[in-house]
Structure formats: C-alpha cells, structure tokens
C-alpha cells in the first residue's frame, strides 16, 4: 500500500551478483526511526528518518557471489524500505550484449543526478549525447564528459581508450573533476594526455578523489575523435602509498610512483607542488632543500608516515603537515621513518 514499501524490525535482502564493485543505494521510507545499515555483514552507517524518505549510497565489493543488505530499527522499531538500486561500477559503452555485473551505457544515456520514483534517474551518463560505433563496441566524441554519482572517497578509475578498427594515432586529453559550467577555465585539472596507436587500445589507471558526490571524467581531442570502450571504478579503502624515484621505476605493489616531474593537479589528486627537484637513480629517491607533497583526501584523521634520508649518508629534516610543524627526523646513515 501507500507509500509502497516493505517493513520489519530487522530485514535482510540478498541478491546473487558476479564478483566486483557496486554502488548500492537504498531509499528508506519516511518513518521516525534510527536505522543501522549492514552490507556484507558489516555495519556501514546509521541513518535517521524524520518523516521524509532518506537515500544513501555506498560502494561495496562482492567477492563471494552475492550481496547482502541488512536494515534494523533501533529499539525494535520497524524500518521500511521503498527502493534499492544496485549499479555495477564496471561500464561498457555500446556493448553488443549485456551481462549481469556490467553497466551498459550508450550515446543516448544523458546524465542527471540519482533519483527514485516517477522521475527516476540512475545517476550516470554523458553531459550530452555523443556518437556510437557498432563495429568497435565504443562511443566516441571530440569532447565529452562521463559522470557517475559516487559516495565521497578515493577511487582507482580505469578507462579504456582507442579505436581498434582505425589506422590513425589519436592523442586524448583526460580531465577529472573539472567544472562543467566552465570547461575551458585555465584551472581545469588535466590528469593525463593519452596516446592511442591506430588499431590498439590503452587502459591507464588514475587516482581520483571525489568530494562532491560526483565523479566527472572529461575526454577530448584536438582533432578526430576519442573512442572509449569501458570504464572500471574501484574504491581505495587501503592506505595510500607513494614511492618516489625516477621515471620508469616499477613501484612496489599497492604504491603509486612519484617522480621529480610529478606536479600536483586536482585532476591527478596528488603530486609535488615544487616539481623539477632532483632525483637520485642509485637510491631511487627525489630530493631538494624543500619538498612539498600534496594529496587530496576526504575530511578525516590520517596517519602519515614518510621515509626520509639517503643510503650511506646522514641527513635531517623538519616535517610540516598542513603547514604545522609535526617533528624532526635525523639519520646518521641510511633511511629513517616517522609517523
């Protein structure tokens, strides 16, 4: 009945899904209650309903073939759910066939913010209609932006670019979290310039911080068209780890490489604010009289653990975090770590 919901003091919903990452968005009915939300058996949130429907989104990893959502009301009171949307964060553009665990997006998939009800919107799509290619299973444009509603957090974002059926080399400029209202503003963050050889595809991975509930990926070319085949979004719940050294170095597993040329931009989400410092190829480190490294993070408390020093010689440094002195590190020979 009206308002078309199901309710119980404690309810668990299960759905079989391929392993992967999903955006899970329940909408609770407008009763007066405090509701505990469990996903995969782990409490993730506490929602308060005060007479109006409440919607919240979570990114969840499925590794056992199914997803569980449990809702429980405080003090044995009823909790009511109206809608539940599960969006796979693995996108395929203009696919010949669709499958469970993959979200299909087409040239006529326009973006509008997530909503439920009679004017429902899935919360993903392009800022305007682009073109599709039936032969390559891709969409293409000279300049377009793909948007996905996501909870604030840090994500590894991997697009697949290239025209396997083409013969031309195309340079694709990739921009994250730019201002759609002024896409040509000089402070638009440029994440990368991707070169795709004719007949090949390329799948770079970018570290992107979402702070306003929407991931925005713009791709454009100076000439021709940029072809995009797929997009995979994976959250980064583990600690961020950066390894400093010269270009071409293979970082340790789970780390991102920072060279002397890695300049900070809001699109990249991290980097040196005083780039073009020195690099020591033998000990694989960057150095300078002053080094400032910046990384974009959601608000919260973090443990920061730098490793300083040069193998075989002494060094000392004052460490400042967000402009405030955090301490001093000194080594007589070799490396020293602080936290």
PyMOL commands that set and color helices and strands:
alter all, ss='L'
color gray80, all
select helices_A, chain A and resi 74-76+180-182
alter helices_A, ss='H'
color red, helices_A
select strands_A, chain A and resi 6-8+10-16+20-28+32-39+42-50+54-62+66-73+79-88+90-93+103-105+124-126+131-133+138-141+143-149+153-161+170-176+192-196+205-210+214-220+226-235+241-244+255-258+270-272+278-280+285-287+293-295+307-310+315-321+324-331+334-337
alter strands_A, ss='S'
color yellow, strands_A
deselect
rebuild
show_as cartoon
